[in-house]
């Protein structure tokens, strides 16, 4: 396998469906090429349908084991607990990515954790700017900060034109989750 000389930063953002799907697709492609992949989910509990398949394909997976629910439903105390947990998760995965020779790091729903202060923004920016040279990084979620957009090599915006949720149809296993 040829190694990537300079890892790029990808941002998959927007209000449309497909951010996680795109990051899963890239993770599968990289693993299929023999690359070492670490896939991390923030603000999700590890029960989404793609998780089992990622693991079967030999992709290392992690998420926060504590459940906090949606940010807008959290009490101030829960927000503090969540910030502690997600900061720990971020430090764990970035340390692992740096020290264990990963080729690709995906942090799904990073933008939500970053935007709401669940991950220290200063620490996150330091990692992005000082990541190992060959490490490809994918960050997903809505509303990326301008500072992240400037650092990115790829920015793909998924834009919702129409979605069944707007008609009252809840998320369906295997399709939206």
N, C-alpha and C positions, 0 to 999 in steps of 0.2 A: 504494500500500500504506500502510495506517495503521501508525504505529510504536507500539511498546509504550512506555508512559510509565514504568512500573516493572516491571523484570524480576523474576521470581520464582525461587526456588530449589526444585527438585524433587529428591526422593530416591526412587529405586526400589531397594528392598532386600529382604532375606529369603533363605530357602534354596530357594525355588521357581524354576522356569523362567519366564522372561519379562521379566527386568530389561533385558537388552540389546534384546530385541524391542520393548519399550515405548519405549525411548529412540530406536530406529531409526524407529518409527512417528511419534513426535513430530517427529523431524528431517525426515522426508519431508513431514509435514503443513506444517511451517514453510517448507520449501523450496517446496512447492506454492503457498504464499501469497506467495512472492517474498522471503522473509526470507533473510538471509545466515547460513549455518549452518556451524559448525566442529565436527566429530565426531572425538574423540580416544579411543583405546583404550589403557589401561594393562594390563599383565600379559597382553597378547595380542600376537600377532606379525603381524597384518594379513592373515592367510590365511582368516579366517572369511568365509562366503559372502555376508554383507551388504555387505562392503566394496566390491566391484565395482559393485553397484547404487547405493550412496551416491554414488560418484564419477560414475557415468553421469547421476545426477540433479543434478550440479553442487554437491554437498555437499563441502566441503573436508574431507579426512581425514588423520589422522596417527596414528602409533603409534611405539613404540620399535623401532628397526631391529635392535637387539641382542636375541638370544634368551637368556633366563635360565631358562626352565622354571618349574615350580611352586615357590613360596616354600619349602615344607617340604622340597624336595629340594636347595636351594641350600646351598653351603658358605658360611662366613663371608665369604670373599673375594668370592664371587659376589654375596652380599647387599650388600656395600659397592659393588661395580661397578653392581649394579642400582639401588641408591639414588642413585648419581651420575647414571645414565642417566635414571631416572624424574623426578628433581628437575629435570634439564635439560629434559625433555619438558614437565613441568608449567609451568615458567617460560616456555618457548617458546609453548605454546598460550595461556596466560593473557595473555602480552604481546601476542600476535597478536589475541586476542579484544578486548582493550582498545584497541589502536591501529589496528585495521583495520575497525572498524565492524560487527562481527558482532552479530546479533540473538539467536542461540542458540549456546550452547557446551554440548556433551555430553562428559562425561568418563566413559567406560564403564570399569567395574572400578576406579573411583577408591577405593572403600572398602578394597579389599584393599591397594592401594599405601599408602594413608593409615594404615591400622591397623598395617601391618608396618613403618612408618617408611621406606618407599621414597620418600615425598614428605614434606617437612618439614611437620609439622602446624601449626606456628605460621605459616608462610608460606601454607599452604592456607587457614587460617581468616582470615588477613588479606585474602586475595583475595576470599573469599566475602563477607566483611563490607564490603569496599570496592570491589566490582565496579562497572563502569559502570551507571548508573541503569536503562538500558533493556535490559541484557543478561540474558536468561533463561538459567539454568544448570541442567543436569541432571547429577546424580552417581548412579552405580549401584554396586551391590555389596552383599555381606553385611555385617552388623554395623556399621552406622553409629554413630559416637560420639554420645553424648548431646548434646554441644556442637553437632554438626551438625543433629541432630533439632530442637533448639530454634530454630535459625536458619532452618529450612526452611519454605516456604509450603505445599508438597505433600509428603506422605510416603505412599508406596504400598508395602505389604509383600506380596511374592509368597510364598506359603506352600506348601510341597510337601506334598501329601497322598499322592501316588503318583508314581513316576517309573521308567521302564524301566531306568535305570542300576542301581537297587536289585536288579533281576533279572539283572544282568550284561550288559545290552545297552549297548554303548559309544555315545558321541555319534555322531550321524549327520549327514553333510553336508547342508545345506539345512534341517535341522530344529533340531538343537541347536548347530550351528556352521556 
